[in-house]
Amino acid sequence: MNTIQHINSPYKNTKKWFWLLSVIYPAISLPAIYFHYETNNALWLFYPFFITYFLTPILDTLIGEDSNNPPLEIIPKLEKEKYYRLLTFLTIPIHYIVFLVSASYAAMQPLNWWEFLLVASSAGLASGLAINTGHELGHKKSRLERNLAKIVLAVPAYGHFTIEHNRGHHSLVSTPQDAASAKMGENIYAFACREMPDSFKNAIKIENKRLNRLNKSFWTKDNQILQSMGLTLILQGGLIVLFGALMIPFLLIHNLFAWWQLTSANYVEHYGLLRKKSSNGRYEHCKPHHSWNSNFLLSNLHLFHLQRHSDHHAHPTRRYQALRSYDGLPSLPNGYLGCYILAYIPWAWFYVMDKRLLNLKHINGDFSKINIHPKKKDSLVAKYS
């Protein structure tokens, strides 16, 4: 147990060593591959999905929420501890190992079509976590961490993420203009068809604008999107050269499934929440109640505290170990992984979340305070009024 002294009493940092779960969890596909190889039992290939979508949500419910909240006065010291930064660094090679082992296994083993699909999609599941690692690193001020974000985002071929997320999403979050903020009444599948291409296009616009200010072409080595995408080309193109055309469907499945993990997170994080717009056309500063929060302990330990999303948007550069919770926040009914399953069944998501949204204290049934799908507004007002 780690103890840090502060003004009133020692702060007991009970989660310090449990953050190793965020390093171990991205390797979730490796046991499945190992036991499938040893036993030739295809059921082992379901292991990553069982842990992610079944066991973790259940354990979140049983273990419950996390009340550990670092006091403000100790945050500067907590953020300087190198141990936490080291964990994010250690996770990067794990993402590469899992990806390369999975690709090699899919290429070299006599798998039937659905075993191949499970290996590729479980690799994508792990690489979705690479976007989460890139998210943590990409928000930091140090050049090292920002460069490491580009390196890890090369695995899921999502090198544009940091550009759009930091300078696009964080500026427009919880507004109708944000590609990564879901509207009330918008199901996750419609959201994905909007969010994925729009985020990519927005990233290109943002980076191109930056390069224009520097009098540089988009096709320069200084283009931060192309830097990560270039590494993706080497990594994934190399697999095609090495293993042949079989890698093309593997990479398509892997990449799409990794991107789907991010889209799932984006969908649940800001569903229906709206920032006020002033008479001058500007939106109010992003506040903690403009994000859905989740304090469920286990899934937070799997995801470098991503689920304390309210504090993250209020303090984007704050490191994961120092993220705090607040009273009265919009709160999800489970950890992200449990909420993904709920979102994949749109009628169930709407049944649970629309009432929760309307009952938030700062909304109190007022549809003018909700980011609502324009085409669904009349039917939703009629339904809930």
Residue, then its C-alpha position, 0 to 999 in steps of 0.5 A: m500500500n502506497t501512502i502519501q502525506h497531505i494536509n489532513s491525513p495520509y492518502k492511501n493509494t490502494k490501487k497502485w499495484f493493481w494498475l498492472l492490470s492495465v498492462i496485462y489486459p491487452a495481452i488477453s488474446l495470448p492465452a486463447i491462442y496458446f490453449h487453442y494450439e495445445t488442445n485444438n479446442a476452438l472454444w478457447l478462442f472465445y476466451p477474450f470475448f468471455i472475459t471482456y463482455f461477460l466476466t468483467p461486467i459481472l465482476d464490475t457489478l459484484i465488486g462495485e464502484d471505487s471511492n478512492n479519490p486523490p485529494l487535490e493537494i497531492i495530485p502534483k506529487l502523484e503525477k510525478e511518480k515515474y512508476y505510473r508513466l512506466l506502466t504506459f510505456l510497458t504496454i506498448p510492446i505488449h500491443y505489438i507482440v499480441f498483434l504479431v503473434s495473432a497475425s502469425y498464428a492466423a497465417m501459419q495454422p490450419l484454421n477454419w473460417w470462423e477460427f480465423l475470424l475469432v483470432a483476427s477479431s480478438a487481435g482487434l479487441a486487444s488493439g482497441l486497447a492500443i487506442n486507449t494507451g495512445h489516448e493516455l500518452g497523446h494527451k501528455k505534454s512531453r515529446l516522448e509520450r506524444n511520439l509513443a502515442k503515434i507508435v502505439l496507434a500504428v498497430p490499429a491503423y488509427g494514427h489520426f486519433t490524437i489529432e482529431h481527439n485533442r484538437g477536435h473532440h475536446s473542443l466540440v465535445s457534447t455539441p451537435q458539431d462533434a463527430a464523437s458525441a452521440k445524440m439522444g435517439e441515435n443508435i450505435y450503428a448509425f453513430a459509427c457510420r457518422e463518427m468513423p469517417d467524420s473523425f478521419k476527415n476532421a483530423i485531416k482538416i486540422e492537421n492540414k490547417r496546422l501545416n498551412r500555417l507553417n507553409k508546409s505541404f500536407w505530404t511532408k514528413d512533419n505531418q503527424i498523421l502520416q508519421s503514424m500511418g507510415l509506421t502502419l504501412i511498414l507494419q501491416g504491409g510487411l505482414i502481407v509481404l511475409f504471409g501473402a494475401l491471407m493477411i488482407p482479410f485478417l488486417l481488415i477484420h483486425n482494424l475494423f474491430a479495433w476501431w469499433q472498440l473506440t467507437s463504442a467508447n465514444y458512443v457511451e461517453h457523451y450520449g445526449l449531453l449538451r453544452k450551453k451555447s451563448s448568444n455570441g455562438r460560443y459554447e460554455h467551457c466543458k464541465p464534468h457533467h458533460s461526460w458520462n462517468s463510471n467509477f466501477l473499479l475493475s474495468n477502470l483498472h483495465l483501462f487506465h482510468l478512462q472511465r473517469h471521463s468527466d474529470h478527464h475532459a475537465h483536466p485533459t492533461r491530468r494523468y490517469q492515476a490522478l483522475r478524480s470523481y465528483d458527486g452528482l455526475p452523470s453516471l453509467p449503469n456499469g463499466y464501459l464493457g458492460c455498457y457496450i453490450l447494452a449499446y449493441i442492443p439499441w432498444a435496451w440502451f434507449y430504455v435504460m439511458d434515455k430515462r437516465l439522461l432526462n432525469l439528470k439534475h441539470i437537465n430535469g426533463d428539459f429537451s432543450k438541454i439535450n444533444i438530440h437527434p433532429k429527426k428523432k426529436d418530435s417522437l422522443v418529446a412525445k414519448y417522454s412528455 
